[in-house]
Amino acid sequence: MVERRCGVSRALIVAAVLLLMLSACGEDALSDLTVVEEWIDDGRTPVEDRRGPQPIAVDPNVPRSIETVLWHNGWEPVVASDPAQVIIDVWETSNLEDSFVQASPNEIAAALPGVKIPGTLPAAAQEITSQLVYAGTTGFLDQGVVAAFGFWNTEAYSVNRATGQLGVLSVAFEQELPLDPLDGSEGCDRFGTVSVCEPTTVGLHAAWWVTDIDGETLVWLDTDYRYELLRRPRLARNEAEMMANSMVLISALRPPVEG
């Protein structure tokens, strides 16, 4: 009986010490962990870390090639050659609930032939996230945005978007091409009610700076796709235009190598 009482006493002492430690940390001692978990999950489908080599060190004061930047989803091999099958294969890796499904650059290039991405990024760019966008739980791509890319100045999902993202590039199929590819003035009405619509050009394509409740977005058309680059506060306007003017085929990219 004495030995048992001693054991209970030790347990009570340990419990009391733990309570004191948590009290010293304050009421938010555990709440921050929940917030960070929400940032990391981001409503997307969890994937294993298959990012491969770390990004190549570059001059922090000059733009960098996209081929030196880390991809959050790595370079997952693509087996199927049919875009429709790739779209199904990516969907089946998800939880079959979220519309945004993590996909590697290889998978997106195979699912969306001819899709492009900026070949030059700001010096602060460290990591890229990439998703295919589905229509609810159908397993088919959405009728609007079909792919999304996040450009981060830190490890993706380790902080919230406002802190960690430089910008977000959304890609959609485009059917309504302007009559004059260099005349953006006719296109402002396509954006509905916005605060500002400023026609411009990106390369040889009509483009628009559109400002609405989401912020300032550079929109342009290229072949079968419409690209919309949402500019976060840390991305300067001239940097966004630099990115838009450096578009390259994702299928032509190569993964970064250790340097």
C-alpha positions as CSV (number, residue, x, y, z in Angstrom):
1,M,0.0,0.0,0.0
2,V,2.8,2.4,0.8
3,E,4.5,1.7,-2.6
4,R,1.2,2.4,-4.4
5,R,0.7,5.7,-2.6
6,C,4.2,6.8,-3.6
7,G,3.4,6.0,-7.2
8,V,0.3,8.1,-7.1
9,S,2.2,11.0,-5.5
10,R,4.8,11.0,-8.2
11,A,2.1,11.0,-10.9
12,L,0.4,14.0,-9.2
13,I,3.7,15.8,-9.0
14,V,4.4,15.3,-12.7
15,A,0.9,16.5,-13.7
16,A,1.3,19.6,-11.5
17,V,4.7,20.4,-13.1
18,L,3.2,20.1,-16.6
19,L,0.3,22.4,-15.7
20,L,2.7,25.0,-14.4
21,M,4.7,24.9,-17.6
22,L,1.6,25.4,-19.8
23,S,0.4,28.2,-17.5
24,A,3.8,29.9,-17.9
25,C,3.4,29.8,-21.7
26,G,0.0,31.5,-21.6
27,E,-3.3,30.6,-23.0
28,D,-2.0,30.6,-26.6
29,A,0.7,28.0,-25.9
30,L,-1.1,25.4,-28.0
31,S,-3.3,27.6,-30.2
32,D,-0.4,28.7,-32.4
33,L,0.2,25.0,-33.4
34,T,-3.3,24.8,-34.8
35,V,-2.8,28.0,-36.8
36,V,0.5,26.8,-38.3
37,E,-1.2,23.5,-39.2
38,E,-3.9,25.4,-41.0
39,W,-1.3,27.3,-42.9
40,I,0.6,24.2,-43.9
41,D,-2.5,22.2,-45.0
42,D,-4.0,25.1,-46.8
43,G,-7.0,23.1,-47.8
44,R,-5.0,21.1,-50.3
45,T,-4.4,17.4,-50.6
46,P,-1.4,16.3,-48.4
47,V,1.5,14.9,-50.4
48,E,4.8,13.3,-49.5
49,D,7.9,15.4,-49.7
50,R,9.2,14.6,-53.2
51,R,10.8,18.0,-54.0
52,G,14.2,16.6,-54.8
53,P,17.4,18.8,-54.8
54,Q,17.5,22.1,-53.0
55,P,17.4,25.3,-55.1
56,I,20.7,26.5,-56.5
57,A,22.2,29.5,-54.7
58,V,21.9,32.7,-56.8
59,D,22.6,36.4,-56.5
60,P,19.9,37.7,-54.1
61,N,19.8,41.0,-56.0
62,V,19.0,39.8,-59.5
63,P,16.1,37.8,-61.1
64,R,16.6,34.1,-61.2
65,S,15.8,31.3,-63.7
66,I,12.8,29.2,-62.8
67,E,15.0,26.1,-63.3
68,T,16.9,27.1,-60.1
69,V,13.8,27.3,-58.0
70,L,12.4,24.4,-55.8
71,W,9.1,22.8,-56.8
72,H,6.9,21.8,-53.8
73,N,5.6,18.8,-55.7
74,G,8.9,17.6,-57.2
75,W,9.1,16.2,-60.7
76,E,6.8,13.2,-60.4
77,P,7.2,10.9,-63.5
78,V,4.2,10.8,-65.9
79,V,3.3,7.5,-67.3
80,A,0.2,8.2,-69.3
81,S,0.5,10.1,-72.6
82,D,-3.2,11.0,-72.9
83,P,-4.0,14.3,-71.2
84,A,-7.5,13.0,-70.1
85,Q,-5.8,10.0,-68.4
86,V,-3.3,12.2,-66.6
87,I,-6.1,14.4,-65.3
88,I,-7.8,11.2,-63.9
89,D,-4.5,9.9,-62.5
90,V,-3.8,13.1,-60.6
91,W,-7.4,13.2,-59.2
92,E,-7.0,9.7,-57.9
93,T,-4.0,10.8,-55.8
94,S,-6.2,13.3,-54.0
95,N,-8.7,12.9,-51.2
96,L,-11.5,13.1,-53.8
97,E,-12.9,16.2,-52.0
98,D,-10.7,19.2,-52.6
99,S,-11.0,21.1,-55.9
100,F,-7.3,22.1,-55.8
101,V,-5.1,19.0,-56.2
102,Q,-1.4,19.1,-55.8
103,A,0.3,18.1,-59.1
104,S,3.9,18.1,-60.3
105,P,5.0,20.4,-63.2
106,N,5.4,17.2,-65.4
107,E,1.8,16.3,-64.6
108,I,0.4,19.7,-65.4
109,A,2.4,19.9,-68.7
110,A,1.0,16.6,-69.7
111,A,-2.6,17.4,-68.7
112,L,-2.6,20.9,-70.3
113,P,-0.5,20.7,-73.5
114,G,1.1,24.1,-74.4
115,V,0.7,25.6,-70.9
116,K,3.4,28.0,-69.9
117,I,4.9,29.5,-66.8
118,P,7.3,32.5,-66.2
119,G,10.9,31.5,-67.0
120,T,12.3,34.3,-65.0
121,L,11.3,35.0,-61.3
122,P,12.2,37.7,-58.8
123,A,15.3,37.0,-56.7
124,A,13.2,36.4,-53.6
125,A,11.4,33.4,-55.2
126,Q,12.3,30.2,-53.3
127,E,9.6,27.6,-54.0
128,I,6.7,27.0,-56.4
129,T,3.4,25.2,-55.6
130,S,1.3,23.8,-58.4
131,Q,-2.2,22.4,-58.6
132,L,-4.7,21.2,-61.1
133,V,-8.2,22.6,-60.4
134,Y,-11.2,20.3,-60.6
135,A,-14.9,21.0,-60.7
136,G,-16.0,20.0,-57.3
137,T,-15.7,16.3,-56.7
138,T,-16.4,15.3,-60.4
139,G,-12.8,14.4,-61.3
140,F,-13.0,16.7,-64.3
141,L,-11.2,20.0,-64.7
142,D,-13.0,23.1,-63.8
143,Q,-14.7,25.2,-66.5
144,G,-12.9,28.3,-65.3
145,V,-9.4,28.1,-63.8
146,V,-7.7,24.7,-64.5
147,A,-4.3,25.2,-62.9
148,A,-2.7,27.4,-60.3
149,F,0.9,28.2,-59.3
150,G,2.0,29.9,-56.1
151,F,5.4,31.6,-56.0
152,W,6.8,31.7,-52.4
153,N,9.7,33.6,-50.8
154,T,10.0,30.8,-48.2
155,E,9.1,27.1,-47.7
156,A,5.5,26.7,-49.1
157,Y,2.7,26.6,-46.5
158,S,5.1,27.2,-43.6
159,V,3.5,30.6,-43.2
160,N,0.3,32.2,-44.5
161,R,0.0,33.5,-48.0
162,A,0.1,37.2,-47.2
163,T,3.5,36.6,-45.6
164,G,5.0,33.9,-47.8
165,Q,3.7,34.4,-51.3
166,L,5.0,36.8,-53.9
167,G,2.1,36.0,-56.3
168,V,-0.3,33.5,-57.7
169,L,-0.6,32.5,-61.4
170,S,-4.0,31.1,-62.4
171,V,-4.5,29.5,-65.8
172,A,-7.8,29.1,-67.6
173,F,-8.9,28.0,-71.1
174,E,-9.7,31.1,-73.2
175,Q,-12.1,31.1,-76.1
176,E,-12.8,34.8,-76.6
177,L,-9.6,36.2,-78.2
178,P,-9.5,39.9,-79.1
179,L,-9.7,40.9,-82.7
180,D,-6.5,42.7,-82.5
181,P,-4.0,40.9,-80.3
182,L,-2.1,44.1,-79.5
183,D,-5.2,46.2,-78.7
184,G,-6.3,45.6,-75.1
185,S,-8.8,48.5,-75.0
186,E,-11.6,46.2,-76.2
187,G,-11.1,43.7,-73.4
188,C,-11.9,45.7,-70.2
189,D,-15.6,44.9,-70.4
190,R,-14.8,41.2,-70.0
191,F,-13.9,41.8,-66.4
192,G,-17.2,43.2,-65.3
193,T,-17.3,45.8,-62.5
194,V,-13.8,46.4,-61.3
195,S,-12.0,49.4,-59.7
196,V,-9.5,49.8,-62.5
197,C,-8.8,48.2,-65.8
198,E,-5.7,49.4,-67.5
199,P,-5.0,48.0,-71.0
200,T,-1.4,47.0,-71.8
201,T,0.6,44.4,-73.6
202,V,2.7,41.3,-72.6
203,G,5.1,40.3,-75.4
204,L,2.9,40.1,-78.5
205,H,-0.3,39.7,-76.6
206,A,-3.0,42.0,-75.3
207,A,-3.0,42.3,-71.5
208,W,-4.8,44.2,-68.7
209,W,-3.9,45.4,-65.2
210,V,-7.2,44.7,-63.3
211,T,-7.8,45.9,-59.7
212,D,-10.6,44.5,-57.7
213,I,-11.3,43.3,-54.1
214,D,-8.6,40.6,-54.5
215,G,-5.9,43.1,-55.4
216,E,-4.0,43.9,-58.5
217,T,-3.9,41.2,-61.2
218,L,-2.1,41.2,-64.6
219,V,-4.2,39.3,-67.1
220,W,-3.0,38.3,-70.6
221,L,-3.9,35.8,-73.4
222,D,-1.5,33.3,-75.0
223,T,-2.7,30.7,-77.5
224,D,-5.5,28.7,-75.8
225,Y,-5.0,30.0,-72.3
226,R,-5.7,33.0,-70.2
227,Y,-3.1,33.8,-67.5
228,E,-3.9,35.8,-64.4
229,L,-1.0,36.8,-62.1
230,L,-2.3,38.1,-58.8
231,R,0.4,40.4,-57.3
232,R,1.0,40.2,-53.6
233,P,2.5,43.3,-51.9
234,R,6.0,41.8,-52.0
235,L,5.9,41.5,-55.8
236,A,6.5,44.8,-57.5
237,R,4.6,45.7,-60.7
238,N,7.7,45.7,-62.9
239,E,8.6,42.2,-61.5
240,A,5.1,40.9,-62.4
241,E,5.5,42.3,-65.9
242,M,9.0,40.7,-66.1
243,M,7.5,37.3,-65.2
244,A,4.7,37.7,-67.8
245,N,7.2,38.6,-70.5
246,S,9.3,35.5,-69.8
247,M,6.8,32.7,-70.4
248,V,8.2,29.3,-71.3
249,L,6.6,25.9,-71.9
250,I,6.5,23.9,-68.7
251,S,7.2,20.8,-70.8
252,A,10.6,22.4,-71.8
253,L,11.7,22.9,-68.1
254,R,14.2,20.7,-66.4
255,P,14.4,20.0,-62.6
256,P,17.1,21.9,-60.7
257,V,20.3,20.1,-60.1
258,E,22.5,20.3,-57.0
259,G,25.2,22.9,-57.4
